[in-house]
Amino acid sequence: MKYSIKLLLALLLVTGTLQSKAQSWDLRLLEHINGPVNPGPDSRWRFVTNTMAPVAVAEPLGLLIAGHFGHNEYLKQQALVGLVAIGGSAILSTGVKLITHRERPYLAYPDLITGKHGPTDYSFPSGHVTTAFATATSLSLAIPKWYVIVPSYTYAAAVGYSRMYLGVHYPSDVLGGAILGSGTAFLTYKANQWLRGKKKNKTFNSN
């Protein structure tokens, strides 16, 4: 577990250093994705961005409902794990933003990047992407089936693309959010397994 935490922190640190490269690949790639105002695609990608919060709420709620009506304690437990992972990743994302103080690309480079959405808080990492990948990872670990994993991560990737298309995040913001969200969900899942194993051993030893 401690090695997983160190790896997560190391990956975030490496991704964070990409901020200094914003004038090179990071900004150039964003320019290519962002493009000029285009009402049709703009509204579609805004829709994808705006579905993030409802989807994040629906994941643990759906597992809880399925577990309740299916009398499945495992799904109920995974609903709680998902809730902790999603909420925890959002808190961590906000904390990292306050440390990095990275300006949004459409505000930092208004002559190059078109802002098609309106957030003005700090940019690194992307909170939307952090939450989307925490949701996808939690659900995929709870139900490790290809028909759950593929749509989950496809949706999370679409959220990431939408943030760049709308000009509110650099690619490195999106990468950082994906690492933070996935890592937090994975560590939460593993921590739950460890706690349950410890509880079982304690119960076994007391009998």
DAMOWO-V165407 format. One record per backbone hydrogen bond with DSSP energy under -0.5 kcal/mol. CO is the residue of the C=O (numbers start at 1). NH is the residue of the N-H. Records with the same first field share a line. If there is no record, write none. Layout:
# DAMOWO-V165407
CO=NH ; NH
This chain:
# DAMOWO-V165407
1=5
2=6
3=7
4=8
5=9
6=10
7=11
8=12
9=13
10=14
11=15
12=16
13=17
14=18
15=18
16=19
17=20
18=21
19=22
21=24 ; 26
22=27
24=28
25=29
26=30
27=31
28=32
29=33
30=34
31=35
38=42
39=43
40=44
41=45
42=46
43=47
44=48
45=49
46=50
47=51
48=51
49=52
51=55
52=56
53=57
54=58
55=59
56=60
57=61
58=62
59=63
60=64
61=65
62=66
63=67
64=68
65=69
66=70
67=72
68=71
71=73
72=76
73=77
74=78
75=79
76=80
77=81
78=82
79=83
80=84
81=85
82=86
83=87
84=88
85=89
86=90
87=91
88=92
89=93
90=94
91=95
92=96
93=97
94=98
95=99
96=99 ; 100
97=101
102=123
104=107 ; 108
105=109
107=110
109=112 ; 113
113=115
114=116
126=130
127=131
128=132
129=133
130=134
131=135
132=136
133=137
134=138
135=139
136=140
137=141
138=142
139=143
143=145
145=148 ; 149
146=150
148=152
149=153
150=154
151=155
152=156
153=157
154=158
155=159
156=160
157=161
158=162
159=163
160=164
161=165
162=166
163=168 ; 169
164=167
166=116 ; 117
167=106
170=174
171=175
172=176
173=126 ; 177
174=178
175=179
176=180
177=181
178=182
179=183
180=184
181=185
182=186
183=187
184=188
185=189
186=190
187=191
188=192
189=193
190=194
191=195
192=196
193=197
194=198
195=199
196=200
197=201
198=202
199=203
200=204
201=205
202=206
203=207
204=207
